[in-house]
Amino acid sequence: MSDARRKRLRENILPLALRTVPPPVFDPCCGGRMCYFDKHDSRVLFSDIRREEHTLCDGRVFAVSPDAIADFRALPYADASFSLVLFDPPHLERCGPRSWQAQKYGKLGKAWRDDLSAGFGECWRVLKPLGTLIFKWSEIQITIKEALACFPQRPIFGHTTTTNLRTHWMTFFKDGE
Ligand SMILES: C[S@@+](CC[C@H](N)C(=O)[O-])C[C@H]1O[C@@H](n2cnc3c(N)ncnc32)[C@H](O)[C@@H]1O
């Protein structure tokens, strides 16, 4: 191979090919990335159903700016694509559509049980065998028990008590297949 051809391959073709490999971590409802220590962590594919910008009541700008737009109930990724998935769907059923909570966290629809179930199913499908799925839930209007009842899998560990806390992080582990 000539030097010029090798140079062209290194500079043009390899980066393109590498970009088609998805990062190892997937967040299908990333919102404003508030739970991230690094909001631009290159190991994460940030996805959400919306791209929006709002000025909150305290004057700060809140942006939902995902890498990809997708519905977690029908994800456009192949089976077994990611090693780690964070599923942090909306947790409020009752809030004004223009309220700051809806702007920040989104809002559940009437069919929220079906939506959570479909979302979990899709997150599980795109998770690799021996991968981990983290489910985050704020127990404000709907209990963690009700939310977990939407899923066919049981978490391996997480908060086992609901005393004095509202935010739950549950860990699901996918067996090798
Ligand atoms: C609780 S917030 C996520 C907060 C986020 N983890 C953070 O750290 O800021 C839930 C997000 O789910 C998104 N969402 C709601 N329905 C969705 C759907 N069907 N598919 C994908 N994202 C959805 C909302 O737009 C909202 O940004």
The ligand as an SDF file (V2000), in Angstrom:
LIG
                    3D

 27 29  0  0  0  0  0  0  0  0999 V2000
  -36.4620   11.9760   34.5880 C   0  0  0  0  0  0  0  0  0  0  0  0
  -35.9850   12.7260   33.0610 S   0  0  0  0  0  0  0  0  0  0  0  0
  -34.3130   12.1670   32.8580 C   0  0  0  0  0  0  0  0  0  0  0  0
  -33.3350   12.9510   33.6800 C   0  0  0  0  0  0  0  0  0  0  0  0
  -31.9040   12.6510   33.3480 C   0  0  0  0  0  0  0  0  0  0  0  0
  -31.5280   11.3150   33.7360 N   0  0  0  0  0  0  0  0  0  0  0  0
  -30.9360   13.6450   33.9660 C   0  0  0  0  0  0  0  0  0  0  0  0
  -29.9220   13.2130   34.5450 O   0  0  0  0  0  0  0  0  0  0  0  0
  -31.1600   14.8490   33.8160 O   0  0  0  0  0  0  0  0  0  0  0  0
  -36.8460   11.7530   31.8670 C   0  0  0  0  0  0  0  0  0  0  0  0
  -36.5910   12.0760   30.4140 C   0  0  0  0  0  0  0  0  0  0  0  0
  -37.2800   11.0880   29.6210 O   0  0  0  0  0  0  0  0  0  0  0  0
  -37.6440   11.6820   28.4070 C   0  0  0  0  0  0  0  0  0  0  0  0
  -38.6920   10.8580   27.7780 N   0  0  0  0  0  0  0  0  0  0  0  0
  -40.0200   10.8290   28.0430 C   0  0  0  0  0  0  0  0  0  0  0  0
  -40.6340    9.9260   27.2740 N   0  0  0  0  0  0  0  0  0  0  0  0
  -39.6830    9.3750   26.4770 C   0  0  0  0  0  0  0  0  0  0  0  0
  -39.7010    8.3770   25.4710 C   0  0  0  0  0  0  0  0  0  0  0  0
  -40.8290    7.7290   25.1160 N   0  0  0  0  0  0  0  0  0  0  0  0
  -38.5290    8.0710   24.8570 N   0  0  0  0  0  0  0  0  0  0  0  0
  -37.3710    8.6990   25.2050 C   0  0  0  0  0  0  0  0  0  0  0  0
  -37.2990    9.6450   26.1650 N   0  0  0  0  0  0  0  0  0  0  0  0
  -38.4430    9.9860   26.7980 C   0  0  0  0  0  0  0  0  0  0  0  0
  -38.1110   13.0700   28.7970 C   0  0  0  0  0  0  0  0  0  0  0  0
  -38.0500   13.9280   27.6920 O   0  0  0  0  0  0  0  0  0  0  0  0
  -37.1300   13.4090   29.9270 C   0  0  0  0  0  0  0  0  0  0  0  0
  -36.0730   14.2160   29.4520 O   0  0  0  0  0  0  0  0  0  0  0  0
  1  2  1  0
  2  3  1  0
  2 10  1  0
  3  4  1  0
  4  5  1  0
  5  6  1  0
  5  7  1  0
  7  8  2  0
  7  9  1  0
 10 11  1  0
 11 12  1  0
 11 26  1  0
 12 13  1  0
 13 14  1  0
 13 24  1  0
 14 15  1  0
 14 23  1  0
 15 16  2  0
 16 17  1  0
 17 18  1  0
 17 23  2  0
 18 19  1  0
 18 20  2  0
 20 21  1  0
 21 22  2  0
 22 23  1  0
 24 25  1  0
 24 26  1  0
 26 27  1  0
M  CHG  2   2   1   9  -1
M  END
$$$$
